[in-house]
Amino acid sequence: QLRLVESGGGLVQPGGSLRLSCVASRMIFSTFAPIQWGWYRQAPGKERELVATITSGGVTNYGDFVKGRFTISRNNSRKTVYLQMNTLKPEDTAVYYCNQNPAQDDSWGQGTQVTVSS
C-alpha cells in the first residue's frame, strides 16, 4: 500500500513562508515518476480542496487562491513532492496533504498542519 508522509508544517506569522515535503515511501522510482501529484488542504469545518498539481513533465497548475504565492515541485529520484508557500495568509490555515491527482482514497497520509497567525 502506498504510504505518503507529509512534513514541514508549523506556526507562521502572516506574510511568512513554509516549505512542505511529501515522501512517497514504499514506491519505486519507476512508479513515482509518471504520476501526476497534487497538494490538497482541509481547513476546519470545510471540505478538502485541491491546492496545486504537477504532471510527470513538470507542468504545474494552481488554485486561484494560491496563484503567485505557492510553488509545487517534485524530485523523482527522491520520490518527493514539495510545496513552497510564500506570503502566507490566515486563510491558508489547514492540514495539508499530498496525493495523486486524481486522489486515491486509500492513499491519504496524516497530513501536516499549517497555522498562519500573529
NUVODREN-512305 format. One record per residue: residue number from 0; residue in three letters; x, y, z of N, C-alpha, C, O in turn. Coordinates in steps of 0.2 Angstrom, whole numbers, plus 5000, padded with zeros to 4 digits. Example, Ala and Ser with C-alpha at 12.3 -4.5 7.8 and 13.67 -1.06 7.14 Angstrom:
2
0 | ALA | 5066 | 4972 | 5039 | 5062 | 4978 | 5039 | 5066 | 4984 | 5039 | 5071 | 4983 | 5042
1 | SER | 5064 | 4989 | 5035 | 5068 | 4995 | 5036 | 5064 | 5000 | 5039 | 5067 | 5006 | 5040
***
This chain:
118
0 | GLN | 5004 | 4994 | 5000 | 5000 | 5000 | 5000 | 5004 | 5006 | 5000 | 5009 | 5006 | 5003
1 | LEU | 5002 | 5011 | 4996 | 5006 | 5017 | 4996 | 5006 | 5021 | 5002 | 5001 | 5021 | 5006
2 | ARG | 5012 | 5023 | 5005 | 5012 | 5027 | 5011 | 5015 | 5034 | 5009 | 5021 | 5035 | 5007
3 | LEU | 5011 | 5039 | 5011 | 5013 | 5046 | 5009 | 5014 | 5049 | 5016 | 5010 | 5049 | 5021
4 | VAL | 5020 | 5053 | 5017 | 5022 | 5056 | 5023 | 5024 | 5063 | 5022 | 5028 | 5065 | 5018
5 | GLU | 5019 | 5067 | 5025 | 5020 | 5075 | 5024 | 5024 | 5077 | 5030 | 5023 | 5075 | 5035
6 | SER | 5027 | 5083 | 5029 | 5031 | 5086 | 5034 | 5032 | 5093 | 5032 | 5031 | 5095 | 5026
7 | GLY | 5034 | 5097 | 5037 | 5036 | 5104 | 5035 | 5031 | 5110 | 5038 | 5033 | 5116 | 5037
8 | GLY | 5026 | 5107 | 5040 | 5021 | 5112 | 5043 | 5023 | 5115 | 5049 | 5028 | 5114 | 5052
9 | GLY | 5019 | 5120 | 5052 | 5020 | 5123 | 5058 | 5016 | 5130 | 5059 | 5012 | 5131 | 5055
10 | LEU | 5018 | 5134 | 5064 | 5015 | 5140 | 5065 | 5019 | 5146 | 5062 | 5025 | 5146 | 5063
11 | VAL | 5016 | 5150 | 5058 | 5020 | 5155 | 5055 | 5016 | 5162 | 5055 | 5009 | 5161 | 5055
12 | GLN | 5019 | 5167 | 5055 | 5015 | 5174 | 5055 | 5013 | 5175 | 5048 | 5016 | 5173 | 5043
13 | PRO | 5008 | 5179 | 5048 | 5005 | 5181 | 5041 | 5011 | 5185 | 5037 | 5015 | 5188 | 5040
14 | GLY | 5012 | 5183 | 5031 | 5017 | 5185 | 5027 | 5023 | 5181 | 5027 | 5028 | 5182 | 5023
15 | GLY | 5023 | 5176 | 5031 | 5029 | 5171 | 5031 | 5029 | 5166 | 5026 | 5024 | 5166 | 5022
16 | SER | 5034 | 5161 | 5027 | 5034 | 5156 | 5022 | 5035 | 5149 | 5025 | 5038 | 5149 | 5031
17 | LEU | 5034 | 5144 | 5022 | 5035 | 5137 | 5024 | 5036 | 5133 | 5018 | 5034 | 5135 | 5012
18 | ARG | 5040 | 5127 | 5018 | 5041 | 5123 | 5013 | 5039 | 5116 | 5015 | 5041 | 5113 | 5020
19 | LEU | 5034 | 5113 | 5012 | 5031 | 5107 | 5014 | 5034 | 5101 | 5009 | 5036 | 5103 | 5004
20 | SER | 5035 | 5095 | 5012 | 5038 | 5090 | 5008 | 5033 | 5084 | 5009 | 5030 | 5083 | 5014
21 | CYS | 5033 | 5080 | 5004 | 5029 | 5074 | 5004 | 5033 | 5068 | 5001 | 5035 | 5068 | 4995
22 | VAL | 5035 | 5063 | 5005 | 5039 | 5057 | 5003 | 5034 | 5051 | 5001 | 5030 | 5050 | 5006
23 | ALA | 5035 | 5048 | 4996 | 5031 | 5043 | 4994 | 5035 | 5036 | 4995 | 5038 | 5033 | 4991
24 | SER | 5035 | 5034 | 5002 | 5039 | 5029 | 5004 | 5035 | 5022 | 5001 | 5029 | 5023 | 4999
25 | ARG | 5039 | 5017 | 5000 | 5036 | 5011 | 4998 | 5034 | 5011 | 4990 | 5031 | 5007 | 4988
26 | MET | 5037 | 5017 | 4987 | 5036 | 5017 | 4980 | 5042 | 5018 | 4976 | 5047 | 5021 | 4979
27 | ILE | 5043 | 5014 | 4971 | 5049 | 5014 | 4967 | 5049 | 5020 | 4962 | 5044 | 5022 | 4960
28 | PHE | 5055 | 5022 | 4960 | 5056 | 5027 | 4956 | 5051 | 5027 | 4949 | 5048 | 5031 | 4947
29 | SER | 5052 | 5021 | 4946 | 5048 | 5020 | 4940 | 5041 | 5020 | 4941 | 5037 | 5021 | 4936
30 | THR | 5038 | 5019 | 4947 | 5031 | 5020 | 4948 | 5029 | 5027 | 4950 | 5024 | 5030 | 4948
31 | PHE | 5034 | 5031 | 4954 | 5033 | 5038 | 4956 | 5033 | 5042 | 4950 | 5028 | 5047 | 4949
32 | ALA | 5038 | 5042 | 4946 | 5039 | 5047 | 4941 | 5033 | 5048 | 4936 | 5032 | 5054 | 4934
33 | PRO | 5030 | 5043 | 4934 | 5024 | 5045 | 4929 | 5018 | 5048 | 4932 | 5014 | 5050 | 4928
34 | ILE | 5018 | 5048 | 4938 | 5011 | 5050 | 4942 | 5011 | 5058 | 4942 | 5016 | 5061 | 4943
35 | GLN | 5005 | 5060 | 4941 | 5003 | 5067 | 4942 | 5001 | 5068 | 4950 | 4997 | 5064 | 4952
36 | TRP | 5005 | 5072 | 4953 | 5004 | 5073 | 4960 | 5001 | 5080 | 4962 | 5001 | 5084 | 4958
37 | GLY | 4997 | 5080 | 4968 | 4994 | 5086 | 4970 | 4995 | 5087 | 4977 | 4996 | 5082 | 4981
38 | TRP | 4994 | 5093 | 4979 | 4994 | 5095 | 4986 | 4987 | 5097 | 4987 | 4984 | 5101 | 4983
39 | TYR | 4984 | 5095 | 4993 | 4977 | 5097 | 4995 | 4977 | 5100 | 5002 | 4982 | 5099 | 5005
40 | ARG | 4972 | 5103 | 5004 | 4971 | 5105 | 5011 | 4964 | 5105 | 5013 | 4959 | 5105 | 5009
41 | GLN | 4964 | 5105 | 5020 | 4957 | 5104 | 5023 | 4957 | 5109 | 5029 | 4961 | 5108 | 5034
42 | ALA | 4953 | 5114 | 5029 | 4953 | 5119 | 5034 | 4947 | 5116 | 5039 | 4943 | 5113 | 5037
43 | PRO | 4947 | 5118 | 5045 | 4942 | 5116 | 5050 | 4935 | 5118 | 5047 | 4934 | 5123 | 5045
44 | GLY | 4931 | 5113 | 5047 | 4924 | 5114 | 5045 | 4923 | 5115 | 5038 | 4917 | 5116 | 5035
45 | LYS | 4928 | 5114 | 5034 | 4927 | 5114 | 5027 | 4929 | 5108 | 5023 | 4933 | 5103 | 5026
46 | GLU | 4927 | 5107 | 5017 | 4929 | 5101 | 5013 | 4937 | 5102 | 5011 | 4939 | 5107 | 5010
47 | ARG | 4939 | 5096 | 5009 | 4946 | 5096 | 5007 | 4946 | 5099 | 5000 | 4942 | 5097 | 4996
48 | GLU | 4951 | 5103 | 4998 | 4952 | 5106 | 4992 | 4959 | 5105 | 4989 | 4964 | 5104 | 4992
49 | LEU | 4959 | 5105 | 4982 | 4965 | 5104 | 4978 | 4969 | 5111 | 4978 | 4966 | 5116 | 4976
50 | VAL | 4975 | 5111 | 4980 | 4979 | 5117 | 4980 | 4983 | 5118 | 4974 | 4983 | 5123 | 4971
51 | ALA | 4987 | 5113 | 4972 | 4991 | 5113 | 4966 | 4993 | 5106 | 4964 | 4992 | 5101 | 4967
52 | THR | 4994 | 5106 | 4957 | 4996 | 5099 | 4954 | 5002 | 5100 | 4950 | 5004 | 5105 | 4948
53 | ILE | 5006 | 5094 | 4949 | 5011 | 5094 | 4945 | 5011 | 5088 | 4941 | 5011 | 5082 | 4944
54 | THR | 5012 | 5088 | 4934 | 5012 | 5082 | 4930 | 5019 | 5079 | 4930 | 5024 | 5082 | 4933
55 | SER | 5019 | 5073 | 4927 | 5026 | 5070 | 4926 | 5031 | 5074 | 4922 | 5037 | 5073 | 4924
56 | GLY | 5029 | 5078 | 4918 | 5033 | 5083 | 4914 | 5035 | 5089 | 4918 | 5038 | 5093 | 4915
57 | GLY | 5032 | 5090 | 4923 | 5033 | 5096 | 4927 | 5029 | 5102 | 4926 | 5030 | 5108 | 4928
58 | VAL | 5023 | 5101 | 4922 | 5018 | 5106 | 4921 | 5014 | 5107 | 4928 | 5012 | 5102 | 4930
59 | THR | 5013 | 5113 | 4930 | 5010 | 5115 | 4936 | 5004 | 5118 | 4935 | 5002 | 5122 | 4930
60 | ASN | 4999 | 5118 | 4940 | 4993 | 5121 | 4940 | 4991 | 5123 | 4947 | 4993 | 5119 | 4952
61 | TYR | 4988 | 5128 | 4948 | 4986 | 5131 | 4955 | 4979 | 5133 | 4956 | 4976 | 5135 | 4951
62 | GLY | 4977 | 5132 | 4962 | 4970 | 5136 | 4963 | 4971 | 5143 | 4963 | 4976 | 5146 | 4965
63 | ASP | 4966 | 5147 | 4961 | 4966 | 5154 | 4961 | 4968 | 5157 | 4967 | 4972 | 5162 | 4968
64 | PHE | 4967 | 5154 | 4973 | 4968 | 5157 | 4979 | 4975 | 5156 | 4981 | 4977 | 5159 | 4987
65 | VAL | 4979 | 5153 | 4978 | 4987 | 5152 | 4979 | 4991 | 5154 | 4974 | 4997 | 5155 | 4974
66 | LYS | 4988 | 5156 | 4968 | 4992 | 5158 | 4962 | 4997 | 5164 | 4964 | 4995 | 5169 | 4967
67 | GLY | 5003 | 5163 | 4962 | 5008 | 5168 | 4963 | 5011 | 5168 | 4970 | 5016 | 5172 | 4972
68 | ARG | 5009 | 5164 | 4975 | 5011 | 5163 | 4981 | 5014 | 5156 | 4983 | 5019 | 5156 | 4986
69 | PHE | 5011 | 5151 | 4980 | 5014 | 5144 | 4981 | 5017 | 5142 | 4975 | 5015 | 5143 | 4969
70 | THR | 5022 | 5137 | 4976 | 5025 | 5134 | 4970 | 5026 | 5126 | 4972 | 5029 | 5124 | 4977
71 | ILE | 5023 | 5122 | 4967 | 5024 | 5115 | 4968 | 5030 | 5112 | 4964 | 5031 | 5115 | 4958
72 | SER | 5033 | 5108 | 4967 | 5039 | 5105 | 4963 | 5040 | 5097 | 4965 | 5036 | 5095 | 4969
73 | ARG | 5044 | 5094 | 4961 | 5045 | 5087 | 4963 | 5052 | 5085 | 4961 | 5056 | 5088 | 4957
74 | ASN | 5054 | 5080 | 4965 | 5061 | 5077 | 4964 | 5060 | 5069 | 4963 | 5059 | 5066 | 4968
75 | ASN | 5060 | 5067 | 4957 | 5058 | 5060 | 4956 | 5063 | 5055 | 4959 | 5061 | 5050 | 4962
76 | SER | 5069 | 5057 | 4959 | 5074 | 5052 | 4962 | 5073 | 5051 | 4969 | 5075 | 5046 | 4972
77 | ARG | 5070 | 5056 | 4973 | 5069 | 5056 | 4980 | 5062 | 5054 | 4981 | 5060 | 5054 | 4987
78 | LYS | 5058 | 5053 | 4976 | 5051 | 5051 | 4977 | 5047 | 5056 | 4981 | 5044 | 5055 | 4986
79 | THR | 5049 | 5063 | 4980 | 5046 | 5068 | 4985 | 5043 | 5074 | 4981 | 5045 | 5075 | 4975
80 | VAL | 5038 | 5076 | 4983 | 5034 | 5082 | 4981 | 5035 | 5088 | 4986 | 5034 | 5086 | 4992
81 | TYR | 5036 | 5094 | 4983 | 5036 | 5099 | 4988 | 5031 | 5105 | 4987 | 5028 | 5105 | 4981
82 | LEU | 5030 | 5109 | 4992 | 5025 | 5114 | 4991 | 5029 | 5120 | 4995 | 5029 | 5120 | 5001
83 | GLN | 5031 | 5125 | 4991 | 5034 | 5131 | 4994 | 5028 | 5136 | 4994 | 5025 | 5138 | 4989
84 | MET | 5027 | 5138 | 5000 | 5022 | 5143 | 5002 | 5025 | 5150 | 5004 | 5028 | 5150 | 5010
85 | ASN | 5023 | 5155 | 5001 | 5026 | 5161 | 5002 | 5020 | 5166 | 5004 | 5014 | 5164 | 5002
86 | THR | 5021 | 5172 | 5007 | 5016 | 5177 | 5008 | 5010 | 5173 | 5011 | 5004 | 5174 | 5009
87 | LEU | 5011 | 5169 | 5016 | 5005 | 5166 | 5019 | 5000 | 5170 | 5022 | 5002 | 5175 | 5025
88 | LYS | 4994 | 5168 | 5022 | 4988 | 5172 | 5025 | 4985 | 5168 | 5030 | 4985 | 5161 | 5030
89 | PRO | 4981 | 5171 | 5035 | 4977 | 5167 | 5040 | 4973 | 5162 | 5036 | 4972 | 5156 | 5039
90 | GLU | 4970 | 5163 | 5031 | 4965 | 5159 | 5027 | 4969 | 5153 | 5024 | 4965 | 5148 | 5022
91 | ASP | 4975 | 5153 | 5024 | 4979 | 5147 | 5022 | 4980 | 5141 | 5028 | 4982 | 5136 | 5026
92 | THR | 4977 | 5143 | 5034 | 4977 | 5138 | 5039 | 4973 | 5132 | 5037 | 4967 | 5132 | 5036
93 | ALA | 4977 | 5126 | 5038 | 4973 | 5120 | 5036 | 4978 | 5114 | 5037 | 4984 | 5115 | 5039
94 | VAL | 4976 | 5108 | 5037 | 4980 | 5102 | 5036 | 4981 | 5101 | 5029 | 4977 | 5101 | 5025
95 | TYR | 4988 | 5101 | 5027 | 4990 | 5100 | 5020 | 4992 | 5092 | 5019 | 4995 | 5089 | 5023
96 | TYR | 4989 | 5090 | 5013 | 4990 | 5083 | 5011 | 4993 | 5083 | 5004 | 4992 | 5087 | 5000
97 | CYS | 4997 | 5077 | 5003 | 4998 | 5076 | 4996 | 4995 | 5070 | 4994 | 4993 | 5065 | 4998
98 | ASN | 4994 | 5069 | 4987 | 4991 | 5063 | 4985 | 4992 | 5063 | 4977 | 4994 | 5068 | 4974
99 | GLN | 4990 | 5058 | 4974 | 4990 | 5058 | 4967 | 4984 | 5062 | 4965 | 4980 | 5064 | 4968
100 | ASN | 4984 | 5064 | 4958 | 4979 | 5068 | 4955 | 4976 | 5064 | 4949 | 4980 | 5064 | 4944
101 | PRO | 4970 | 5062 | 4949 | 4965 | 5062 | 4955 | 4967 | 5058 | 4961 | 4971 | 5053 | 4960
102 | ALA | 4965 | 5060 | 4967 | 4967 | 5057 | 4973 | 4964 | 5050 | 4973 | 4959 | 5048 | 4971
103 | GLN | 4969 | 5046 | 4977 | 4967 | 5039 | 4978 | 4965 | 5039 | 4985 | 4968 | 5041 | 4990
104 | ASP | 4958 | 5036 | 4986 | 4955 | 5037 | 4993 | 4959 | 5033 | 4998 | 4959 | 5035 | 5004
105 | ASP | 4963 | 5028 | 4996 | 4966 | 5024 | 5001 | 4974 | 5026 | 5002 | 4978 | 5022 | 5005
106 | SER | 4975 | 5032 | 5000 | 4982 | 5034 | 5000 | 4983 | 5040 | 5004 | 4989 | 5043 | 5005
107 | TRP | 4978 | 5043 | 5007 | 4979 | 5049 | 5012 | 4984 | 5047 | 5017 | 4983 | 5042 | 5021
108 | GLY | 4988 | 5052 | 5019 | 4993 | 5051 | 5024 | 4990 | 5055 | 5030 | 4984 | 5057 | 5030
109 | GLN | 4994 | 5057 | 5035 | 4992 | 5061 | 5041 | 4991 | 5068 | 5040 | 4988 | 5072 | 5043
110 | GLY | 4995 | 5070 | 5035 | 4995 | 5077 | 5033 | 5000 | 5081 | 5038 | 5002 | 5078 | 5042
111 | THR | 5000 | 5088 | 5036 | 5005 | 5092 | 5040 | 5001 | 5098 | 5042 | 4998 | 5101 | 5037
112 | GLN | 5000 | 5100 | 5048 | 4996 | 5106 | 5050 | 5000 | 5113 | 5048 | 5006 | 5113 | 5050
113 | VAL | 4997 | 5117 | 5045 | 4999 | 5124 | 5044 | 4995 | 5129 | 5047 | 4989 | 5129 | 5046
114 | THR | 4998 | 5133 | 5052 | 4994 | 5138 | 5055 | 4997 | 5145 | 5054 | 5003 | 5146 | 5056
115 | VAL | 4993 | 5149 | 5051 | 4995 | 5156 | 5050 | 4992 | 5161 | 5055 | 4986 | 5162 | 5054
116 | SER | 4996 | 5163 | 5059 | 4993 | 5168 | 5064 | 4998 | 5172 | 5067 | 5004 | 5170 | 5068
117 | SER | 4996 | 5178 | 5069 | 5000 | 5183 | 5073 | 5000 | 5182 | 5080 | 5003 | 5185 | 5084
***
